Amino acid sequence: MGNSLKAIVAFVPSDECQKYLLEDLEEMPVDKMVDLSGRQLRRLPLHICSFRELVKLYLSDNNLNHLPPELEQLQNLQILALDFNNFKALPLVVCTLKQLCILYLGNNKLCSLPLELRLLKNLKTLWIESNCLQCLPEVVCELSLLKTLHAGSNALRTLPTQLRCLQELRTIWLSGNLLSEFPPVLLDMPFLEVIDVDRNSIRFFPSLAHLPGLKLVIYDHNPCRNAPKVAKGVRRVGRWSEESPEPRKRSGAVIEITLDEKPSPPAAAKPEPE
């Protein structure tokens, strides 16, 4: 089906038209996964909510701005992808899906997250990048099993001190925010393995050498005057990353070494629950 035809049909709310967009998806697939990404959907067809054994539901790249209350029937759901839609608020029904391990909310219009998010006790991966967040919602700090937090490309200026409570957190992506200093709370999180603060406004980096779990720190594209000190074996990506701890000087000139290659979480490859 051509994308132009899909776009036209998407405006028609009849069950026949919505079924046409689903391309005759009548029964739950054997692999317990439904991928409706890029279907120009404006509402979730209700019969999807009857697939009660569904484990993975991908709704990325549609025109959704709400979800039906019937979604609560999917109590076995572990992965839910809502990225690249038009959500201005997270539908509360999502917070009833207590088996969720991975939740993708990136590239929407979210300015906050509901307190009910704390009910997702099994959540291990949360992607909230490219939204309208001016501060990291404190409810995120109540997700005790969270291992990966991607909050890049928002308008964050600081992080809440409660973040240190997330002792399972291993990876935090904060690229493309408005941080003017390295978040102090990260200095109290020795279990972190990856810290990405690329593309912020950080002018000075404190020593990170005391973080025993750290494996990678990405600090490129900041107006910093120093490279963060790290323990032996920790990879740094940024200015002077091959120098320790400061750039070497020759005849009064500073030699700047810039690595353009930045490892980043793949947008297309969605991780599986552990």
N, C-alpha and C positions, 0 to 999 in steps of 0.2 A: 504494500500500500504506500502511495506517495505521501510525503510529509505534508504537502499542500492540502491534499484531500483529508488527511487526519486533522489538520488544523481547522478545517471547515466543519467536519463532523463533530469535533470536540465541543463546539458551541451548542450543539443540539442535545438536550438533557434526556432524551428518550432512552429507554432501556435497549432498544434495537441499535441505536447509534453507539451507545457505550459498549455493547457487545461486539460491534464491528471494530471498534478500537482495540478490543482485547483479542481479536483474531480467534474467536471461538474457544477461548479458554474456559472450558466447562467443568473440568475436574481437576483436583489437586494433582500436580505432577508427582511422579514416584519419588523424586529427590527432595520433595517437601520444600521446594523453592519456587517462588513466583517473581519474575523480573518484568516489571511494567515500565521500565525506564524509557524516557523519550517517546511516550505515546500521546503526548498532547492532552493528557487527562486533566479535567477540571474538577472531577470528583472521583472518589474511589468506588468502583462498582461493589455493591453490597454483597454479591454472592461470593466475592473473595473472602469475606469474613466468615463464611461457612466452612472454610478449609481449616478446621480446628487443629489439625496436626502440623500446620505450616510452621516451618522453622526460619525461613529467610524470605523477606519481602523487600524488594527493591522498587522504589517509586521515584527514583532520581529523574531530574530533568523533565518535569511536567509543569502544569500550571495550577497545582494544588495550593489552597490556602486554608483548608479545613479537612478534618477526617470524621467519618461517621462514628457515633457511639458504639456501633456494632463491632468495631475493631477490637473491643475488649474481649471478644470471644477467642482471639488468637493468643491464648495463654501459653502456648509452646514456642512462641516467636523468640528467637535469639538475636537475629540481625534485622534492623529496620533502617532503610536508607531513604531519607526525606530531603536530601541535598538538592540544590538547584531547583527550588520551587518558589512559592510566593508567601510563605508563612511569615506573618508578623508576630505571631505568638505560637508557642508550642501547644498543640491540642492536648488537653488534659487526659484524654483517653490513652495517649501514649504512655503516661505514667502508671497505667494499670497493668502494663505488660511486664510483669515482675520477673520473667525469665530473660529479659533482654540483656545481652552481653555487649553488643555493639550498636551504637546509635549515631547515624550521620545526619547532622543538621546544617551543614555548611551551605554557604551561598543562598541564604534566605534573607529575611529582613527583621531578624530577631533583635530586640533591644533588651530583653531580659529572659529569664527562665523561671518557670513556676516553682514554688516551694514543694509541690508534689513530686518533683523530680527525685527527691530523696527516697521515694518509695522503690526506685530501681536499684535495689540492693546488690544485684548481680552484675551491674554495669562495669565493664572493664575498659572500654574504649569509647570516647566521646569526641566527636568532631563538631566544632561550632565555629569553624573558620569562616571568614568573609560574611560576617553579619554586621549588626550595628551596635555591638556591645561596647559601652564606655567603661565598664568595670566588669570584672569576672564575677558572675553571680555566686554569692557565698554558699548557695545550696550545692554547688559543685563540690565543695569541701566536705560534704556529708556522704559522698559516694566512696565508701571505704575500700572497695575493691578496685578502684580505678587505676589502670596501669598506663594508659596513654591518653593525653589531653592535647588536642590540636585546637588552639584558640588564635591562630594567626589571622592577620588582615582584618582586625577590628579597630577599635579606638581605645585600647587599654592603656592606662597611664601608670597603673600599679597593680599589685596582686594582694589579696587578703592574707593576713597572717595565719588564718585558719587552714590555709593550704598545706601547712606542714603536717596536718593530721592525716594526710593521704600517704600513709607509709608504704602502700603498694605501688605508688606512682613511680614509673621508671623513665617516661619520655614526656617532655613538655615542649610544644612548638608554639612560639610567641612571635614569629616573624611578622613584620609589617604592622606593628602597633605604634603607640606613641610613648613608649617607655623612655624617660629621660635619665633614669638611673637603673642599674642592675637591680632587679627585685630582691630586697633583703631576705625575704622569706626563703628564697631558693638556697641561701647559704646555710639554712638550718635543715636541709633535706639531703642527708648523706647517702640516701638510697637512690637518688637520681642517676640515670645512666646517660641520657641525652638531654641537652639544654640548647634550644634554638632561640636566639634573640636577634637574629639577622634583621636588618632594615628597621631599626628603631633610632632613637636619638641619644644613645648612651655615650657619654664622654669619658667615663672612667670605669674600669673594671676592677673589682676587688679580687683578691686571690681566691681561686677555687681549688687550691692544692689540697685542702683538708677534706674534700668530698671523695671518699674511698670508692664509691660505686661509679663515678663519672668515667665515661668512655669517649664521649664526643661533645664538644661545645662549638656552636656555630654563632659567631658574633660579627660577621662581615657586614659591611654597609652601615656602620655606625661612625659618628664623628669622634671616635675614641683616640686617646693619646697614648694608650698602652694596650698590650695584649694581656688577657687574663693569665695569671700563673696557674699551672695545672700540674698534677702529679705525673710521674714518669709513665709513659704509655698512653696518655690521654691525647686523642686527636683534637686539634684546633683547626677551625676554618675561619680565616679572617686575616686582617693585616698583621704582618710580622708573625704569622702562625708557625713559621719554621725557626723562629728565634726564641730564645728562652733567657729571661722573661721579657726582655725589651729588644727593639730593633738595634742592630749594631751600627756604630757610627764610623764613617771614614771621612777624614778631613772636614769634620763638622757637618757632613751631609747624612741625612737619615735615609737608609735604603729600605723602601717599603716593598714587602712581598705580599701580593694579593692572589688568593686562590679564587678563581671564578667558579670552580665546580662546587656545587652545594648539594649534598645529599638531601633529598626531601621525600616525604611519604608519597607514594604513587597515588595519583588521583583516581586512576581507573581500577587499580588492583585493590579490591576491598578485602581486608584481613578477615580471617575466620576466627570464631571463638575458640579459646583454648580448652 
